């Protein structure tokens, strides 16, 4: 029988780590592929370690416990007209700790960057049961090695995060979205390359297959009066430079900009790649549902055959992370190699407890 604990305090988590041979941290279980089911692994459920610790709207910083639901943080920030610019995914179910551990940023990271650009500090419990704080709670903090950024995407295998601090930004009051249709992938990618180098300040830029070719979704944020002329300038520039088959404004809904909501298969994975590698990936994963976010730098892939996706990514030299599904191993494709990662793991978790 699997041992499980729901600590409310850091001291309880420390005792749990010290008292077990293998420990896995879990938030709300929204990313099922990242949670091992072996009976010898003790589960540290952090869902009770939740709540905002400190929020200073005037300083644009937010500190919250790792088990805090994304939805609660978004609501508190929205009340002050602010938001998390890396645009966390699965907002209805995910926790902030799980979001950092899996490095899950959404479509809106296109404008300002991903999680590593906004995390300022963290409190952790390492594999030896030691509790300490890394980074800080201010934006200007450059003292030594920034371990807090190293925790992003770590899957909780270096240390278990208990509290996290982020810088936040003022949010746009209104949004408009434009859908452009292209007959070929090459034409759609040419439009992405044009927009990536343009003066237009897009909030998000996603690419997805359509019945008659490809759709490019572009999003703008700003004042209600300024959005229509800005949208028209982008439309005119794209029609002149990239000749889309159609260009139309579409209703800007939350679902439109939540890519994982539109993928329905046994497994869902994240793949990081440069836009120029998209054609090769397309040839390797034909038949899979997919969507490309952040100007083509992130592929979200849904498939019924995770082993085939693993082989395809390995053949292309790409790495992926399975997020949802009953997956034997979440890391897909090209195996990551990092001497620094091994050294950090040895320093923070010398007995290999955290899995």
C-alpha positions in Angstrom: 0.0 0.0 0.0 1.3 3.4 -1.0 2.3 5.7 1.9 0.7 9.2 1.6 0.9 12.3 3.7 -0.9 15.7 3.5 1.4 18.0 5.4 0.1 21.4 6.5 3.5 22.7 7.6 7.1 22.6 6.4 8.1 20.7 9.6 5.7 17.9 8.8 7.0 17.6 5.2 10.6 17.5 6.5 9.7 14.6 8.8 7.9 12.8 6.0 10.9 13.1 3.6 13.3 11.9 6.3 11.1 8.9 7.2 10.8 7.5 3.7 13.2 6.0 1.1 11.5 7.4 -2.0 9.3 10.4 -2.1 7.2 12.0 -4.8 5.5 15.4 -4.4 2.1 16.0 -5.8 -0.2 19.0 -6.0 -3.7 18.5 -7.4 -2.9 15.6 -9.8 -3.8 17.6 -12.9 -0.8 16.1 -14.9 -1.4 12.4 -14.4 1.6 11.2 -16.5 4.0 12.9 -14.0 2.9 10.8 -11.0 4.5 7.4 -10.5 2.2 4.6 -9.1 4.8 2.3 -7.6 3.9 1.0 -4.2 7.3 1.8 -2.7 7.1 5.5 -3.5 5.7 7.7 -0.7 3.4 10.5 -1.9 3.7 14.0 -0.4 0.4 15.6 -1.2 0.9 19.4 -0.9 -2.7 20.3 -1.5 -3.1 21.6 2.1 0.0 23.8 1.8 -1.9 26.5 0.0 -2.7 30.2 0.2 -1.1 33.5 -0.6 1.7 34.4 1.8 2.4 37.9 0.6 1.0 40.0 -2.2 2.3 43.6 -2.9 0.5 45.0 -5.9 2.5 48.2 -5.8 5.7 46.1 -5.9 4.4 43.7 -8.5 5.4 40.6 -6.4 3.3 37.6 -5.2 4.4 34.9 -2.8 2.2 31.8 -2.4 2.5 28.3 -1.0 3.2 25.6 -3.6 -0.2 23.8 -3.2 -2.1 27.0 -4.1 -4.5 26.5 -7.0 -3.8 28.6 -10.0 -7.4 29.7 -10.1 -7.1 31.4 -6.7 -3.9 33.2 -7.6 -5.4 34.4 -10.9 -8.5 35.7 -9.1 -6.4 37.6 -6.5 -4.3 39.2 -9.2 -7.2 40.1 -11.4 -8.8 42.0 -8.5 -5.8 44.3 -8.8 -5.7 44.4 -12.6 -2.6 42.1 -12.6 -1.6 38.7 -13.9 1.1 36.1 -14.2 2.7 36.8 -17.6 3.9 33.3 -18.2 0.2 32.3 -18.5 -0.1 29.1 -16.4 -2.0 26.2 -18.1 -4.8 24.1 -16.6 -6.0 27.0 -14.5 -9.0 25.2 -13.2 -7.1 22.2 -11.7 -3.3 22.9 -11.5 -1.3 24.2 -8.5 1.4 26.7 -8.7 4.0 24.2 -7.5 3.1 21.7 -10.1 3.1 24.4 -12.8 6.7 25.3 -11.9 7.8 21.7 -11.6 6.5 20.9 -15.1 7.5 24.3 -16.5 4.0 24.8 -18.0 3.6 28.3 -19.6 0.7 29.1 -21.9 0.1 30.9 -25.2 0.6 34.4 -23.6 4.2 33.7 -22.7 4.8 34.8 -26.4 5.1 38.4 -25.4 7.1 38.5 -22.2 8.6 35.0 -21.7 8.1 31.9 -19.7 8.3 30.8 -16.0 12.0 31.2 -15.6 11.7 34.9 -16.4 9.2 35.5 -13.6 10.2 33.3 -10.7 12.1 35.3 -8.0 12.6 32.8 -5.2 11.4 29.6 -3.5 11.3 27.9 -0.2 12.1 24.2 -0.5 12.7 20.9 1.4 15.5 18.9 -0.2 16.2 15.2 -0.2 17.9 15.3 3.2 14.8 16.9 4.8 16.6 20.3 5.1 14.4 23.4 4.7 15.7 26.7 3.3 15.0 29.6 0.9 16.6 30.3 -2.4 16.4 33.5 -4.5 14.5 36.3 -2.9 11.3 38.3 -2.8 12.4 41.3 -4.7 12.9 41.9 -8.5 16.5 43.1 -8.1 18.3 40.1 -6.7 21.5 38.8 -8.3 23.4 37.1 -5.4 25.0 33.9 -6.5 23.6 30.9 -8.4 19.8 31.3 -8.9 18.6 27.9 -7.8 15.0 29.0 -8.0 15.1 29.2 -11.8 16.8 25.8 -11.8 13.7 24.3 -10.1 11.6 25.2 -13.1 11.0 22.0 -15.0 12.7 19.9 -12.4 9.6 17.7 -11.8 10.3 18.0 -8.1 13.4 15.8 -8.3 15.9 18.3 -6.8 13.8 19.6 -4.0 10.2 19.9 -3.0 8.9 23.4 -3.3 6.8 24.8 -0.4 6.6 28.5 -1.3 7.2 30.4 -4.5 7.6 34.1 -5.3 6.9 35.7 -8.7 7.0 39.1 -10.3 3.7 40.0 -11.9 2.5 42.5 -14.5 -0.5 44.8 -15.1 -2.9 42.9 -17.3 -4.5 44.3 -20.5 -8.1 45.4 -20.0 -9.3 44.1 -23.4 -8.3 41.6 -26.0 -9.0 41.0 -29.7 -8.1 37.9 -31.7 -7.5 37.4 -35.4 -7.6 34.1 -37.3 -5.6 33.9 -40.6 -6.0 30.9 -42.9 -3.1 29.5 -45.1 -3.2 26.7 -47.6 0.2 25.3 -46.7 2.4 25.0 -43.6 5.2 26.8 -45.4 2.9 29.8 -45.9 1.8 29.8 -42.3 5.4 29.6 -41.0 6.4 32.5 -43.3 3.7 34.5 -41.6 5.0 33.5 -38.1 8.6 34.5 -39.1 7.2 37.8 -40.4 5.3 38.5 -37.2 8.2 37.4 -35.0 10.4 40.1 -36.6 7.7 42.8 -36.8 7.0 45.8 -34.6 3.5 44.5 -33.7 3.3 43.7 -30.0 1.2 40.5 -30.0 0.0 39.0 -26.8 0.0 35.5 -28.3 0.6 33.7 -31.6 -0.5 30.1 -32.1 -0.6 27.7 -35.1 -2.9 24.8 -35.6 -4.1 22.6 -38.4 -7.4 23.3 -40.1 -9.6 21.3 -42.4 -8.4 23.3 -45.5 -4.8 24.0 -44.4 -3.5 25.9 -41.4 -4.9 28.5 -39.0 -2.8 31.2 -37.4 -4.3 32.8 -34.3 -3.0 36.2 -33.2 -4.0 38.0 -30.1 -3.7 41.6 -29.1 -4.3 43.2 -25.7 -4.8 46.8 -24.8 -7.4 49.6 -24.5 -10.8 49.1 -26.1 -10.5 52.1 -28.4 -6.9 51.3 -29.5 -7.5 47.6 -30.4 -9.5 47.9 -33.7 -7.0 50.1 -35.5 -4.1 48.0 -34.2 -5.9 44.8 -35.4 -6.5 46.4 -38.8 -2.8 47.3 -39.2 -1.8 43.7 -38.5 -4.4 42.4 -40.9 -3.2 44.8 -43.7 0.4 44.0 -43.1 -0.2 40.2 -43.2 -2.3 40.5 -46.3 0.4 42.5 -48.0 3.4 40.3 -46.9 2.0 36.8 -46.6 -1.3 36.7 -48.6 -3.5 34.6 -46.3 -6.6 33.0 -47.9 -8.7 34.6 -45.2 -8.3 37.0 -42.3 -11.1 37.5 -39.8 -11.6 38.7 -36.3 -12.9 35.9 -34.0 -14.5 36.0 -30.5 -11.7 36.2 -27.9 -12.7 33.5 -25.4 -10.8 31.7 -22.6 -11.1 28.4 -24.5 -9.6 29.8 -27.6 -6.3 30.5 -25.8 -6.2 27.3 -23.6 -4.5 24.9 -26.0 -4.8 21.8 -23.8 -8.6 22.1 -23.7 -8.7 21.4 -27.4 -6.7 18.2 -27.3 -8.5 14.9 -26.6 -6.5 11.7 -26.6 -5.1 9.1 -24.2 -1.8 11.0 -23.9 -0.9 14.7 -24.1 2.7 15.8 -24.4 4.7 19.0 -24.6 7.6 19.3 -27.1 10.0 22.2 -27.3 11.4 23.1 -30.7 12.3 26.0 -33.0 9.6 26.9 -35.6 11.9 25.8 -38.4 11.7 22.2 -37.1 7.9 22.1 -37.3 7.8 20.6 -40.8 10.0 17.7 -39.8 7.9 17.1 -36.7 4.7 17.1 -38.8 6.1 14.4 -41.0 7.0 12.3 -37.9 3.7 12.6 -36.0 1.1 12.4 -38.8 -2.3 11.5 -37.3 -1.7 13.1 -33.9 -3.7 16.1 -32.7 -1.4 19.1 -32.3 -1.2 22.8 -31.7 1.9 25.1 -31.8 2.0 27.9 -29.3 4.4 30.8 -28.5 5.1 31.6 -32.1 5.8 27.9 -33.0 8.3 27.2 -30.1 6.0 24.8 -28.2 4.1 21.9 -29.6 1.2 20.3 -27.8 0.7 16.8 -29.1 -2.2 14.5 -28.3 -1.9 10.8 -29.3 -3.2 7.3 -28.6 0.3 5.8 -29.0 2.8 7.4 -26.7 5.5 4.9 -27.6 5.3 5.9 -31.3 5.6 9.6 -30.3 8.6 8.7 -28.1 10.3 7.1 -31.1 9.5 9.9 -33.5 10.9 12.5 -31.1 14.1 10.4 -30.6 14.6 10.1 -34.3 14.3 13.9 -34.7 16.6 14.6 -31.8 13.7 16.4 -29.9 12.7 16.1 -26.3 9.2 16.0 -24.9 7.3 15.6 -21.7 4.2 13.6 -21.4 1.7 15.5 -19.2 -1.5 13.4 -19.2 -2.1 9.7 -19.5 -0.9 6.5 -17.9 2.7 6.9 -19.0 5.5 4.6 -17.9 8.1 7.4 -18.3 7.1 11.0 -18.8 10.4 12.1 -20.5 10.1 11.4 -24.2 12.5 11.5 -27.2 16.1 12.7 -26.8 17.4 12.1 -23.3 18.5 15.3 -21.5 22.2 15.4 -20.7 23.4 17.9 -18.1 26.5 17.7 -15.9 25.2 20.6 -14.0 21.8 18.9 -13.3 23.6 15.8 -12.0 25.7 18.0 -9.7 22.6 19.8 -8.4 20.8 16.5 -7.8 23.8 15.1 -5.9 24.0 18.2 -3.7 20.3 18.5 -2.9 19.3 14.9 -3.0 22.4 12.7 -2.5 20.4 9.6 -1.6 18.1 9.9 -4.6 14.9 10.1 -2.5 13.0 12.5 -4.7 11.4 10.9 -7.7 
